[in-house]
C-alpha cells in the first residue's frame, strides 16, 4: 500500500460517521481548518473558564462522540467560534485528531505525531512538554509537514514562537523516537522531558518511552487517549536488554518517514507488548483510574 493512501482514510477513532456532514462546507486551506479546531475546542489545562462537569470530555476516544458533544453544546457550523464554556474540553490529542479528521474527509493524507514541544512555555527553562500535533501531506511540495493547530496568535506570542506553526521545523518538535534515541545516547537531560513538572515520575525515561510507543501507534492510525496504557508503555514495565534493543529498533523505525512504512505496520501488528489489547488501563485526569474496553 502507498503510505499516503493509508493516511488519507479514516481510522476507527477519526471516522465522523453520522456527523460527516459537518465537514462538507468547510474551507480547504490549512489555516482556516486550524481555526475551526480552535473554534470548537479548549484544552482542559488552558486556564480558560469552562464548567467542571465538561472535564470528562477528555475521555472521549472517537471523533463522532466529540462532534456530538460539540453540536449538543452549541448547534452551529464549525466555522462559528464558540465561547470557551460551550466548547469541547480536550487535550492536544483531540485538537490534532480533529484536524486530521477534517483533512481525511477531504482526501488529504494526515496522521498524528507524538513527542515533545520545547516551544511550549511552561515557565521552566528548556523543559520539553509532551505534545501531539498533526502531520499533513503537502502534495505540492511532495513532503510531510508538522502542524500545530492549537497555536493561535496569543500562544504564538506567549511561547515566543519564531517559526511557522503550520510547517514546524523538525528540530523544533521532538518526536518520541527522536527523544528516545537522544536519551539512550546520553545527549539530553531526561528530567527536562515529560508531562509533569511537579512529579519526578512524570519526567524522564518513562514519558519518553511511553510517547515513543504512542507515536508508533498513531503511525498505525491507532489514535487512543494519551492516558491509555499497557505493556511497554507502563511505568513499571520490566525491561530486559532484549526489550531495550527492540525499543531502540522501534524508535529508529518511527524516524524513517515512509521508507519504513511496511515495517512500522508489521512491528505493531506482531508484538503483544505494543499491539492494543481489548482492555487497557486508563489513567484519566478527569475520572478514577480504571481498566477500560477499547475498540481499535
Residue pairs with C-beta under 8 A, 6 or more apart in sequence:
1 261
3 109
3 258
3 261
4 109
4 137
4 258
5 109
6 109
6 221
6 261
7 104
7 109
7 110
7 111
7 137
7 221
8 104
8 107
8 108
8 109
8 110
8 137
9 104
10 16
10 101
10 104
10 105
11 221
11 222
11 223
12 62
12 295
12 296
13 61
13 62
13 63
13 97
13 221
13 222
13 223
13 224
13 296
14 63
14 97
14 100
14 101
14 104
14 221
14 223
15 62
15 63
15 64
16 22
16 23
16 63
16 64
16 67
16 101
16 105
17 64
18 64
19 63
19 64
19 67
19 68
19 71
20 105
22 67
22 71
22 77
22 78
23 78
23 101
23 102
23 105
23 106
25 77
25 79
26 32
26 33
26 36
26 78
26 79
26 102
26 106
27 33
27 79
28 106
30 136
30 147
30 166
31 166
32 79
33 99
33 102
33 103
33 149
34 99
34 147
34 149
34 166
36 78
36 79
36 98
36 102
37 95
37 98
37 99
37 149
37 150
38 81
38 95
38 149
38 150
38 152
39 78
39 79
39 80
39 81
39 82
39 87
40 70
40 74
40 78
40 82
40 87
40 88
40 98
41 87
41 88
41 90
41 94
41 95
41 98
42 48
42 50
42 84
42 87
42 88
42 89
42 90
43 89
43 90
43 91
43 92
43 95
43 150
44 55
44 57
44 58
44 89
44 90
44 91
44 285
44 286
45 91
48 84
49 84
49 85
50 84
50 85
50 87
50 89
51 85
54 85
54 89
55 89
55 285
55 286
56 286
56 287
57 66
57 69
57 88
57 89
57 90
57 286
58 89
58 90
58 91
58 94
58 225
58 284
58 285
58 286
59 225
59 282
59 284
59 286
59 287
60 66
60 69
60 90
60 94
61 224
61 225
61 294
63 97
63 98
63 101
66 88
66 90
66 94
66 97
66 98
69 88
70 78
70 82
70 87
70 88
73 82
73 86
73 87
73 88
74 80
74 82
74 86
74 87
76 82
88 94
91 132
91 226
92 131
92 132
92 133
92 150
93 112
93 132
93 223
93 225
93 226
95 132
95 149
95 150
96 112
96 113
96 132
96 133
96 134
96 149
97 112
97 223
98 149
99 110
99 134
99 136
99 147
99 149
100 110
100 111
100 112
100 134
100 223
103 109
103 110
103 134
103 136
104 110
108 136
108 137
108 139
109 136
109 137
110 134
110 135
110 136
110 137
111 134
111 135
111 218
111 219
111 221
112 132
112 133
112 134
112 135
112 218
112 223
113 132
113 133
113 134
113 135
113 146
113 173
113 175
113 215
113 218
114 130
114 131
114 132
114 175
114 176
114 211
114 212
114 214
114 215
114 217
114 218
114 226
115 130
115 131
115 173
115 174
115 175
115 176
115 177
115 178
115 179
115 211
115 215
116 128
116 129
116 130
116 131
116 173
116 174
116 176
116 179
116 193
116 208
116 211
117 128
117 129
117 130
117 131
117 133
117 148
117 172
117 173
117 174
118 126
118 127
118 128
118 172
118 174
119 159
119 161
119 163
119 172
119 173
120 129
120 131
120 159
121 158
121 159
121 160
122 129
122 197
124 192
124 197
126 189
126 192
127 192
127 193
127 194
127 197
128 174
128 179
128 192
128 193
129 194
129 195
130 193
130 194
130 195
130 207
130 211
130 226
131 148
131 173
132 218
132 226
133 146
133 147
133 148
133 149
133 168
133 173
134 146
134 147
134 148
134 149
135 144
135 145
135 146
135 147
136 144
136 145
136 147
137 143
137 144
138 144
138 145
144 257
145 166
145 167
145 168
146 167
146 168
146 170
146 173
147 165
147 166
147 167
147 168
148 165
148 166
148 168
148 173
151 159
151 161
151 165
155 161
156 165
163 169
163 172
174 182
174 193
175 212
175 215
175 254
175 255
176 208
176 210
176 211
176 212
176 213
176 214
176 215
176 216
176 251
176 254
177 212
177 215
177 216
177 250
177 251
177 252
177 253
177 254
177 255
178 251
178 255
179 188
179 193
179 208
179 211
179 212
180 208
180 209
180 212
180 247
180 248
180 251
181 248
181 251
181 252
181 255
182 188
183 190
183 193
183 205
183 208
184 244
184 248
184 251
190 203
190 204
190 205
190 208
191 200
191 203
191 204
192 203
193 203
193 204
193 207
193 208
194 202
194 203
194 204
194 207
194 208
195 202
195 203
195 207
196 202
196 203
196 207
197 203
201 235
206 235
209 232
209 233
209 237
209 247
210 229
210 233
212 247
212 250
212 251
212 254
213 232
213 233
213 247
213 250
213 274
214 224
214 226
214 233
215 254
216 250
216 253
216 254
216 264
216 267
216 268
216 274
217 223
217 224
217 268
217 274
217 276
219 254
219 264
219 268
220 264
220 265
220 268
222 268
222 276
222 296
224 276
224 280
224 294
224 296
225 282
225 284
227 282
227 283
227 284
227 285
228 276
228 280
228 281
228 282
228 292
228 294
229 280
229 281
229 282
229 283
230 276
230 277
230 280
230 281
231 237
231 272
231 273
231 274
231 277
232 239
232 243
232 247
232 273
232 274
234 281
237 243
239 247
243 273
246 271
249 267
250 267
250 274
253 260
253 263
253 264
253 267
254 264
256 264
267 274
268 274
268 275
269 275
276 294
276 296
278 293
278 294
279 291
279 292
279 293
279 294
280 291
280 292
280 294
281 289
281 290
281 291
281 292
282 289
282 290
282 291
282 292
283 289
284 290
